[in-house]
Amino acid sequence: MTTQITMSERNEWYEAVKRYTTELMRIKGVSPSADETRVAEAVLELLKEGGLEDAYTVVGLDALESDPYQRHNAYAFVRGQSARTVVLLGHIDTVGTADYGRLEPFALDPEALASRQDELAEITPGLKADLDDPVLGQDWMLGRGSVDMKSGVAANIAVMRRLAERSRQGQLPLSVVLLATVDEENESAGVLRGVQLLLDLRTRYGLEYLGAINTDYTAARYPGDPQRYAYTGTIGKLLPCFLVVGAESHVGEPFEGLDANLLAAELIADLSINDALCDAVGEQRTPPPVTLHATDLKTHYDVQLPYMAYFYLNVLTFSTTPAELLERLRQRASAALERVLGRIGQAEQRWSGTPGERPQRSATVLSYAELLALANAKQGAQPVQAALAEEWERCLHGPDGAVRDARERSLALTRRLWQLSGLVGPAVVIFYAPPYYPHLAKRAGALQDAVEAVAAAHPEERLQAAEFYPYLSDMSYLRADAVVDLAGLIANMPLWQAIDQPRRPGGYSLPLQAIHALDLPFVNLGPYGRAVHQRGERVLMSYSFGVLPQFISEIIEHLAH
């Protein structure tokens, strides 16, 4: 049976979701920062607004343990007539606003930005065409967080408030948890704490989780795409890092050494935007890898060749394991180094003008685990561990006392290990740095059936179920596949901290046992927009404020029966 979502149903949601979105956007919550808790507090105020606080079984803030920014998630739980429970999930943090340039003071104020939309369109490709569209031109809300994803959290708040009202009247057939998390744009520390909170609620109230509805943003998958999407799986991410070691020399004798930047450039040229490294499942393909950071390790000017460089690569996955990616990268790195060393040899011969054989250059490619084994063999395992522990403490904080970036600390540990190994370049050491996002395929069950039923009931809305959510999300930590091979990750991540070992400040770990125990099915059904993480970020209001909360409500109704 198909039914159209009526104008009355849309309007019942629209004004509330628009207001909640605007209020949340106006609170700065760039991740990672203490400001994120201010957004969490605003979520609670909106949930409790109008005297609704006593309708919740429990509502409050949940602190992230040992968090340097003392951040909190916001959550609310309302007990219905059944222990069967749906989770409404969304993140409340955003990326920064510097990309807005001279319009940055208005980036968090949709009304102020709308009054300057012509000025914004002048510096934002594609925006003018959307604003001039005769049908949708007035349907866009501009600003940071508009679609990623204050509007998604706003939709969850509107749905949760309505369900809380029904609970007051004894008409709520199942139970509902709302969880608004911090840090999704950084390392997902919020949802990793949220996993434990959901387990605690399940134990305390005897809940049976049916699944989570995550409301992160959605977008067109190709130009002119008319569909809206619901995703029942999610993409994964690995962050392989490369310590590139050349050989020092005076710039007047470049062939006596080896420029590490040249080696790194050859590797980056081979690996970045290389679609041979994409995963494919069905008609979906991951975006190709890109470099997120690259630099040499010189800290001052002189005329010595830079003999160490460093970069890291964002690699998205549907099926590739950490060990498989590492081997693939090793092979490509070896081939790339062979090419560039051969080119250097040919250049030297042409430059010197003298024929004849010259010593052939060669390079070594090692994983972090292999480098550790070599260092242990040379120095002994105990001295190596003591030296790494010393480096761990030394590199934990920067000059200002703040905890240093996890990627930089991973590099510091790898450089120290290289020194302990006694090896000389040219060489490349491949290691992993946080964060790691597992990929998760779709899982058949009641939640997916409910999504497909709601999509079928409203063909005019063009809602299509797809498998892998194509952007990084907190959903990666809601469940785990039966067999997760993390051996290649753990052995090659300098900051990895096993849960059952004594805690070390600045370590990286995942609550794998808790994730397995939670085992929460999920769907991503979020607001629709464009230009996420760009100054033209915008959300389509008619769908996101009117249709989306109705979809969420109908999925919950479907699960209740």
N, C-alpha and C positions, 0 to 999 in steps of 0.2 A: 504493500500500500504506500502510495506517495502523497505527500501533503506539502504545500508551500508554507514556509515560515511567514506568518502574516506581518503586516506593517505594525500592528498593535504589539505583537511579540517582540519585534525589533526595538520598538520605541520604549518598551518597558525596561530594556537593558541599557539602551544607548546613552541616555543622559548620565546615568550613574557611572557607567564605565568610563565615559569621557571625563567626568569630573575626577574620578579616582586616578586616572592616568595623568591628568594635568597636575594634580597635587603631588603625586609621587615623582613626576619628572622634575618638579621645581626643587626637590631636595637632592643635592649633590651626593652621589654615592659611587665615586670612582674606585675601582678595585685595584690594589688592596689599600684600604685606608679605614680609619675609625669612623669616617662619615657613613659607612654602610649601615652601621647600627641605627643612625638617625632615620634611615629609610625603613628599617625593620620596625622601629617605634611608630612610624606613620602608618604602616600596614595594620598594626594593632589598633591604632586609634580609629581607622576606617572600619575595621571589623566590629568594633564595640560601639560605634557611633549610634546615637539615638536610643541609648539605653539597652542595647542588645547584649551587653557583656554577660549578663546572667543566663543567656541562652546557651552558652558554651559550657561543655563539661570542664574544659580547661583551656586557657588562652594565655600566652605569655611569650617571653624571650628565652632562648636557649643559648647559653654561652659556648663558644668554641674553646676547647681546652688548650691552655698554653698558647693562645693566639697573641702575636706581638701587637696586634691592633685592638685587642679586647673586643672582638666583634661578636654579634649575636644573630642567630636566625630568629625569625618570627614564626609562631605556629599557633594553631587553634584546633581543637577537637570537639566535635559535637556527637554525642551518643544518640543513635536512632533506635528503632525497634529491633534491630538485628546487629549482631557482632560483625556481619559482613561489611567491609569498609573500603571506601574509595579515597585515594590520596590526590589532592590538588597541589601541584608542584610548580614553582617558578622561582627565578633568581631576581634579586633586587639591585644588583650592582651594574655598573656600566663601565665602558672605556672612557677615556678623557675627552676633553672638548677643544684642545688646542687646534685641531684641524679646521675649526670654524673661523680662524683668523680674526679679522676685525669685528666679526659678528659673535665672537665667543661670549661676550657678556649676556647674550640673549639665547644661547644654545639650550638652556634648560627651561625656557619660558615659551611655550607654543604660541601664545597670543602675540607676544612681542616679536617673535620670529616671523609669524604670519604677516605682520605689518611691514616686514622688511623682506618679504619673499622675492620681490623683484631683484633686490640687491644680492640675495643669496643665489638666485638663479643665474646671475651674471658670472659667478665663480664656480658653478656646480653643473657639470655636464649632465644632460638628460632631464634636469629638474624642470626647465621651462616647458618642455613638451608635455610633461605630466600636469603641470599647473594650468596649461592652456587647453587641456583635453575638455571637449564640450560636455562630456558625461561625468568624468571623475575629477575634473579640475578643482572643485571645491571640497573634495572628499578626503584630502590629505591633511594629516596633522604632522607638522615638522618638529624636529628637535631631537637631541640626544636622549636615548632611552624610549623614544616614542614607540618603536616596534621591537627593539631589543633591550628589555622586554617589559617595561613598566605597564604597557597595555595588557600584556598577558597576565601579569599579577593582578591588575585591576579587574579583569574578567573573572579571575578566581575569587577575588574578594566579593564581587557582586553575586556570584553563584553561592558562595559560602554563606553570605548574609541571608539569602533567601532560604537556604536549607536550614539555617539556625532558627529562622522564624517558623518554619514547618515543624521543627523539633519542639518548639514551645507549645505548639498546638497538638502535639502527639501524633503528627502526620508524617514523620520522616521514617521511611521503611528501612533504611540502612544507615550506617555511620560514616562520617567524613572527617578527614584530617586535611587541613591546609598547612603547607610548609613553604615559607618564603626564605630562600637561602642567599647568603653572601658569597662572594669570591668566585663565581662561575667564570668570570672573565680572566681570572688569574690561574689558580690551581685547584678550584672546586673544593676548597676546604670546608665550605658551608655544607654541601650535601654529604661529604664524608662524615661530618658530625651528625647530619640529619639521619643517616642510616641507623646510627645507634639510638637516636630519639624515637624513630619509628619502631625499632625493636622494643624499646622500653614501653611505649604506648601499647604495643601488641600484648606484651606480657602483663602489664598492669590492668588492662581492661578486657583481656581475652579476645582480641580482635582477630578477624580472618580477612587479610588484605586481598581484595579482588584485583587491584592494579592501581597504577598512578597515571593521571592525566597531566602531562607536562605542557605548559603553554609558552614555550619558547617560539621565537619568530619563524615564519615561513615566507617564502618568496617564489617568484617565477623561476622555473628551471631552464627556460630558454626564452628568447624574445617572442613576445606575443602569446605566451603560455596562458590559457584561460582558466587553468585548474587552480583549486585550493587543495592543500595536501594534509593528510594525516599519516604520520610515520610510526611504524610499529617495531623498528629496530634503530640502531644508531651507529654512526661511524666511530672508528677508533683513531688514536693518535700516538705516534712515537716521536721522540725528539733526539735523533742521533746527533752527536757532536763530533767534531774532527779537530784534533790537535795536529797541526801540520808543522813538521820540523825540517828546516832546510840546513844550511851551513853558513857560518859567519864568514865575511870577507870584506875588504875595503871595496868601495864602489868603483875604484880605479882598476880593480882586478875581479870583475864580476864572475868570471868563469872559475875562479879559485874557490868560490863559495856557491851558495844556492839560495836564491830569493824565495823565502817561504810564501810570500804573497803570490808569486807566480804559480807555485804548486797549488795553493788554495784556489786561485782563480780558475785553473784548469779543472779542478774538482767541482767547483760551483757551476761552471759552464756545463759540465757533464750531468750534474745531478738536478739542478734547479729547473723546474718546468719540463722535466723529462717524463713524458707520458708512458714510457716503458716501465716506470715504477708505480703506475696506477694499479689499484685493485679493481676488478670488475665482477659484479654479480648480476646476472640477468641483463637488464638494460641500463643499470646504474654503474657508473665508474667514479672512483674517488678523484677529486682534483689532484693534479700532479704536485710533487714536493716543491717547496719554496724555502729559500734561506730566510731566517728571521733575524740573524745577526752575523756579522763577519768583521774581523779586525786582525791586524797583526798585534804582537805583544810588546812592541817598543813603547816606552813611556816618555821618550825625549828625542830631540833631534840629534843625530850624528850621521857620519858617512859610512856606517857599517850596514851591510845588508840586513834586513829583518830576517832573523833565522827561525822565528816561531810565529805562527798564525793560527787562527781559530775561527770556526764558524759552526753554526748548528742549523739543522734542516728540519722543517716541519713535514712529517710524512703521515698521511691519513690512510686508514686501513679498513677493509671489510673482512679480510681473512688472514692476512700475513701476520705471522708471529714475530716477536722480537728477534729470535734466533734466525729466522728466515731472512728478515730484512738485513740483519748484520752481515750475513754471508753474501747477500746480493750487493750490498754496499762495498764489501771488501773486494769483490771481483771487479766492480766498476772502478774503484779507487786504484787498484793495481794497474788496470788497463790505462787509465787516465795518466797516472804517473809515468808509465812506460812511454806514452806518447810525448809528454812534455819533456822528459829527460832526453829522449831521442832528438827532439827539436833543438834543445839546448846544445847537444853535441854537434849537430849540423851547423848551427850558428857559430859555434866556436871555431870550427874548421874553416868556414868561410871568412870569419873575421881575422883569424891568424894568418891566412894566406899561405899556410904551409901544409902540404899533404902529409899523410901518414896516420898511423893508428894512434889513437888517444885512449886513455883508460875509459872504459864504458861505465857510465853512471848507473846506479841501481838504487831502488828504494824499497823499504819494508812497510807493509801494512799489517798492523796488529790490532786486536781487540783489547779492551781494558783488562779482561781476564787473562789474556796471554801475556800482557805486559806485567801484570801482577805476579804471574808464575815465574817469569824471567827474573824479576826483582827478588823474589823469594829465593830462587836458586842462587843468586849472586850474594845476597846480603844475609839470608836467613829470614824465615817468616816472622819471628818475633821482633827483630829490629825494624823490619819493614812496617809491621803493624804499629809499633811505637812511633815511628816517624810520621805515619799517616794520621795517627791520633793527635800528634803535636800540630800537624798542618790543619787538621779539622778545627782545633781550638783557635789557631791563629787566624784562619780565614773566615771565621764565623761572623765577625762584626767588621763593619767598615770604620773609617776614621771618625765618623759622627756617632758611632755606637750602635747604629741600626744594624739589623741582621742583613747580611749581604744577599744578593740575588743567588738563587739556588744554582743557576747555570754557571755563574762565576765561581762559586765554591766547588762545583764539580770539576771545573777546569783547573783550579788550584791544586786539588788532590791528584789529578792526572799528571800535571806538571811535576809535582813532587815525586810521584811514582816513576816518571821518566828519568828524573835525576838519579833515583835509587837504582834504576836498571843498569846504568852505565853505558847505555846504547848511544850511538851517534846517528845523526840524520844522513841523508834524507829519509824521512819516515812519516807515516800517518798513524795515529792512534784513534780508533773509533770507540766512543763510549756513549752511554745514554744519560740524559739529565731529565729531571722532572719537568712537566707532569706527564704521566702516562694515562691515556684513556682507552679502556678496552672497547673493542667493537662487539656489538651484540646484534644477532640476527633476529628477525621477527619470531614470535612464539604464538602458536595457535592457542585460543582460549576464549573465555567469556568476554574479555575486554575487546579483543580484536573483532569478535562477532558483533559486539555492540556498536563499534565504530562503523563497521560495514553496513549494519542495519540502518543507522542514522544517515549515512551517506546515500543509501538506496532510497530512503524516504524523501529526500530532497534533491532530486536530480538537477533542478534549476540552479543549485548552488555550486555544482561541479566539484564536489568534494571527492577526492580520489585517495584511496589508501595506497601507500608506497612502503617499501621496506626500510631502507637505511636513511635516517635523518642525516642530511649531508653536511651538517655543521657540528662542531664540538658542543657537547651538552652534558649536564649533570646526570642524564639518564644512564650514562656508561657505568655508574656505580650503584644502580638499583638492583641489579642481579648479576650473576656470573654464569657463564656456560659451564656445563658439567666438567669439562676438562679445559683448564686454562694453563697453557704452557708458558710460564713466566721465567723459566730457568735462564734463558738468554738475556732477559732484562735484569734480573737480580744480580747475575754474575758480572754484568758490565755497567752497572749504575753505581758510581762511587758513593752517592748519598743514601743508598738503600739501607733502611733500618728495619730489621725483622721485628715483628710485633712482640715476639716472645723473648727478645733480648732487652737488656737494660737500656732505657731511653737515652739518646744522645741529642743534645740541642741541635736543631737544624737538619735532622735526618728526614728522609722521605720514606713513607710507608703507606700502604693501603690496608684498610681493615677487611682483608679478604674473607676471613671467617664470618664476620658480621654481614658482608655483602651476600655470601652464600646463604646465610641464615635468613636474610630478608627475602631474597628471591622474588622480587616484585615485578610482575608484568607491567608494561608501560605503553603509552602512546603519546606522541607529540602532536598536539592540535593547538596551534597558536595563532596569534595575529598575523596579518598579511601586510607586507610592506616592501620597501626598497632601500638600497644604499645603506645597509647596516655597517656600522663602524666608519661611515663617511659623513661629511658635513651635510649631505643631502638626505640623511636618514628621515624616513617618513612612514607613517602607518595609514592604511586605508580604513577610514573610520566606519563606513557603513558595514563592512564585513566584520572588522575586529571588535567594534563596540556593540553591534546588534546581532549579528549571526553567530559569532563565535561563542558567546555565553549561552545562547540557546542550544547550540550543538552540545556543549559540555553538559548542560542540564538534561538534555534528552539521552545522552549516553549514560548518565547516572540513573535516570529512570529505567532505561533498558536493563541495566545491571541489577536493579532492585526487584525485577520480576523473573 
